Amino acid sequence: MNKGKLIVFSAPSGSGKTTIVRHLLAQPELNLEFSISAATRSARDGEENGKDYYFISLEEFKKHIKQEDFVEWEEVYRDNFYGTLKSEVERIWAQGKNVIFDIDVAGGLRIKKKFPEETLAVFVKPPSIDELKRRLKNRSTESEDKINMRIAKASVELATAPQFDTIIKNYDLDTAKQDAYNLVKEFIK
């Protein structure tokens, strides 16, 4: 099978990576297709199975782990697993497209390690932890406890930034989108 490129965007929750990835997907000349992750968590309001995530049970996820069906997987929070199915990457490559990921830091680094030549690993850095907390609160999708858990995890994730190929500082969203576009366009040519 003809392999395309793998473009990984990782960052702490609230950094803007999803917004940047959506922007890149809207640029047809980049020939990108979104890698839909499998997740054991419940869908949030507005999320659709097979579009945002493949929402599967914990038991089903563990079965896929045993069968080595994942390119990468991670227990992000207790009993909250996320992963990229090999079949998802193969599906996108079969369409002749490049795969773009919006995944956690550990998963992003695993993909880079498995496919070092095909992968561009981008870390999206937020302006500050305080700004991250403000963004997460403004989402109004999670409890205060969940937000605090994400903020605690963000400090650890920020320390991994140097392991990525490049860091985009998201102080200004329009600038970050343009920086991401330029990076991806250069990588896929």
N, C-alpha and C positions, 0 to 999 in steps of 0.2 A: 504494500500500500504506500502511496506517495504521501510522505509526511509534510504537513504544513508547519507553520511556526506556532509557538506557544507564547502567549503574552499574559503574564501573571501580574495582577494588581493586588497588593496586600497592604493592610494598614489596620490600626485600631478602629473599632466601631466609631462612626461619627467623623472620620477623617475626610470623607468625600470621595472615596474610591468608587462607590457604586454610581455616583453622579458622573464621574469621569468615564467609567466604563460605558455607561449608557450613551454618553456623548460620542465616544469612539465607535460604538456600534452603529450610530446614525451616519457614519461616513462610509458610503459604499465603496469608495476606492481602496479602503483598507482591507476589504474582503474578510471581515471578521464574523465569527459566529460565537455566541455566548455559550460557555460550558455550564450546563445546569448541574449544580451539585446535588447530591443526595443528602438528606438531613432527617434526623429523628425528631426534631422539634415540631410543634404544631404550626400551621400556617398563620401568619399575621393577617390582619384585615387587608384585603386587596391582593394577597398573594395567591397564585394559582399553582396547583400541582402540574409538573411538566413544563412550566414556563419560568417560574422563579426558582423552584427547587423540585426535586423528586422527594416528596414527603413519604418516608417509609418507617415502619415500626423498628424499634430497637432490636427485636429478634431478627427481622429481615436484614438489617444492617450488619449484625454480627455474622449472619450466614454468608453475606457477601465478603466479609473479612476473611472468613475461613476458606472461601473458594478463591481468594486472591483476585477478586474482581475489581479492586480499586487501584488507580494510579497513586493515589494518596488518600489518607483518611486521618481523622484526628478526633479525639474526645475533647471538644472545646470547653465544655462545662460538664459537670457530672451528669452522666447518662444523656448527654446532648452531643451526638456524633454528627460530623459533616465529612463528606468525602467526594472524590471525583471517580466515577466509574470509568474503567477502560473503554467500555462500549460507547460512552459519551464522546470521548476524544476520537475514537475510530469513526463514529457517525459523522463528525464534523470534517475530519480529514477526507472521508469518502466523498464529501461534497466539494472538495478542492479548496476548502477555506482554512483560514488561520483561526486558532482557538484562543479566545480571550477568557481569562479567569478573574473572578472577584472572590478571593478566598482568604482565609486566615493566614497569618504569617508562617506558621509551621508548615502548612500545606503548600504554600508558595515556594518555600525553600526546598521541600521534598521534590516538587516538580522540577525545579532548577537542577537539583542533584541527579535526577533520573534522566533528564533530557538537557544536558548542559549546552549543547550546540544549538538546539532548536528553541531555547527559552530566553525571553527577555523578562527578567524579574524586576518589577518596579514597586518601590515602597512609597506610599503616600503619607507624608508627614503633616500632622496638624499644626496650627500655630502654637497651641499650648494645651496642657491637660485641662485647664479651666475652660477653654473654648470647646474642647471635646465634651466636657460635662454639660455645657450650655446647649450644644447641638443635640445631645442625647435626650436632654430634658424637653427640648422643643419638639422632638419627634412625637412625644406623648404615646409611645408604644410599649413602654416597659415601666415596671415598678421602680421605686427609689433603690431597693435592694439590688435589682438587676443592673441598674445604672452604675451603682457603686462597684459591683462586681466587674463590669466592663472597664471602668476607670482603673481599678487595681490591675487588671490584665494589661491595659494600655501601656503602663510603665514598663512592663516586661517586654512587650512587643516593640516599643520604641527602641529598646536596646539592640534589637536584631537588625535595625535599618542598614548598618554597614555591610551586612551579608548579602544585600541585594545588589543587582547590577547598577541600579541608579535610584536616586531619591528625588521625588517631586515634592516640593514644599507647597502645601495648599493654604497659602495665606490669602490668596485672591483666586476665586474659582475659575474665572475666565483665563487667567494666566496659567493656572494648573492644567486646564483642558488643552490649551494650545501647546504647552510643554509636552503633555502626554501624546498628543497627535504627532508632533514632530519626532519624538522618540520612536513611536510605533512605525511611522512612515519610513524612517531611516532603517529600522530593523528588518522590515519585511521586503525591502527591495532586492 
